[in-house]
Amino acid sequence: MVIVIGLLTINKPDLKYQRTTDETLVHLILNEDELYPEDLVGIIEMEEPGYAIIDLRSPYEFIKGHIRGAVNIPTNSLLDKENLKEFKRYASDSVTVILYGQTQLEANGPWMILKQMG
């Protein structure tokens, strides 16, 4: 009986992947979405529209210093409803999202999740 009740209360996940893991890995291997520091400097200096710079570090690290114009969305809150709405807005407005953290590896996981979500 407990199992039946448990099964009846399970909610369907709100998040659905639009791309397969294999499709996402192909993008990663081909470096299609890789951005080099000198490219980012140009975007920041020219204040080019159409870009959102997301700092994935903790709020503490963000306060200590961050890239000018960056928004702090820590990795652990990346998939919060409010943040997902923001990412959907970026996508609908054709805004290129640039993720960064302490290291490239820190940004790879969130990039892969967002890429799979479309």
C-alpha positions as CSV (number, residue, x, y, z in Angstrom):
1,M,0.0,0.0,0.0
2,V,2.8,2.4,0.8
3,I,4.4,1.7,-2.5
4,V,1.2,2.5,-4.4
5,I,0.8,5.8,-2.5
6,G,4.4,6.6,-3.2
7,L,4.0,5.9,-6.9
8,L,0.8,8.0,-7.1
9,T,2.6,11.1,-5.6
10,I,5.6,11.1,-8.0
11,N,5.6,14.2,-10.1
12,K,6.7,14.2,-13.7
13,P,9.9,16.2,-14.1
14,D,9.5,19.7,-15.5
15,L,12.8,19.5,-17.4
16,K,13.0,17.7,-20.7
17,Y,16.1,17.3,-22.8
18,Q,15.8,18.5,-26.4
19,R,19.1,16.9,-27.5
20,T,20.6,13.6,-26.8
21,T,23.8,13.2,-24.9
22,D,25.6,12.1,-28.1
23,E,24.5,15.3,-29.9
24,T,25.8,17.4,-27.0
25,L,29.1,15.5,-26.9
26,V,29.6,16.1,-30.6
27,H,29.3,19.9,-29.9
28,L,31.8,19.5,-27.1
29,I,34.3,17.6,-29.1
30,L,34.1,19.9,-32.1
31,N,34.6,23.0,-29.8
32,E,31.7,24.7,-31.6
33,D,30.7,26.7,-28.6
34,E,34.2,27.4,-27.1
35,L,35.0,31.0,-26.5
36,Y,38.6,32.2,-25.9
37,P,39.5,35.0,-23.4
38,E,40.5,37.4,-26.1
39,D,37.1,37.0,-27.7
40,L,35.4,37.7,-24.4
41,V,37.5,40.8,-23.9
42,G,36.2,42.1,-27.3
43,I,32.6,41.4,-26.3
44,I,33.0,43.2,-23.0
45,E,34.9,46.2,-24.3
46,M,32.6,46.8,-27.2
47,E,29.5,46.2,-25.0
48,E,28.1,44.0,-27.7
49,P,24.4,43.3,-27.4
50,G,23.1,39.8,-27.6
51,Y,25.3,38.3,-24.9
52,A,24.7,37.2,-21.3
53,I,27.7,36.4,-19.2
54,I,26.8,34.0,-16.4
55,D,29.2,33.5,-13.4
56,L,28.6,30.0,-12.0
57,R,30.7,30.5,-8.9
58,S,29.3,31.0,-5.4
59,P,27.9,34.4,-4.4
60,Y,30.9,34.9,-2.2
61,E,33.3,34.4,-5.1
62,F,31.2,36.6,-7.3
63,I,31.3,39.5,-4.7
64,K,35.1,39.1,-4.5
65,G,35.3,39.9,-8.2
66,H,33.7,39.1,-11.4
67,I,33.6,40.0,-15.1
68,R,32.0,43.3,-15.8
69,G,28.3,42.8,-16.7
70,A,28.2,39.2,-15.4
71,V,25.2,37.8,-13.6
72,N,25.7,35.4,-10.8
73,I,23.8,32.1,-11.1
74,P,25.6,29.6,-9.0
75,T,25.7,26.1,-10.4
76,N,23.6,24.7,-7.6
77,S,20.7,27.0,-8.5
78,L,21.1,26.8,-12.2
79,L,17.9,24.8,-12.7
80,D,15.7,26.8,-10.3
81,K,12.4,27.8,-11.9
82,E,13.4,31.5,-11.9
83,N,16.7,30.8,-13.6
84,L,15.2,28.5,-16.1
85,K,12.7,31.2,-17.1
86,E,15.7,33.5,-17.6
87,F,17.5,31.0,-19.8
88,K,14.3,30.5,-21.9
89,R,14.1,34.3,-22.3
90,Y,17.7,34.4,-23.5
91,A,16.9,31.6,-26.0
92,S,13.8,33.4,-27.3
93,D,15.7,36.7,-27.7
94,S,18.6,34.9,-29.4
95,V,21.0,35.9,-26.7
96,T,24.2,34.0,-26.6
97,V,24.9,32.7,-23.0
98,I,28.5,32.7,-21.9
99,L,29.2,30.5,-18.8
100,Y,32.3,30.8,-16.7
101,G,33.6,29.5,-13.4
102,Q,36.9,29.1,-11.6
103,T,38.0,26.7,-14.3
104,Q,36.7,25.5,-17.7
105,L,35.7,22.2,-16.1
106,E,33.4,24.1,-13.7
107,A,31.4,25.4,-16.7
108,N,31.3,22.2,-18.7
109,G,28.6,20.4,-16.7
110,P,26.2,23.3,-16.6
111,W,26.9,24.0,-20.3
112,M,26.1,20.4,-21.2
113,I,22.8,20.5,-19.2
114,L,21.7,23.7,-20.8
115,K,22.7,22.6,-24.3
116,Q,20.7,19.4,-23.9
117,M,17.7,21.4,-22.8
118,G,17.9,23.4,-26.0
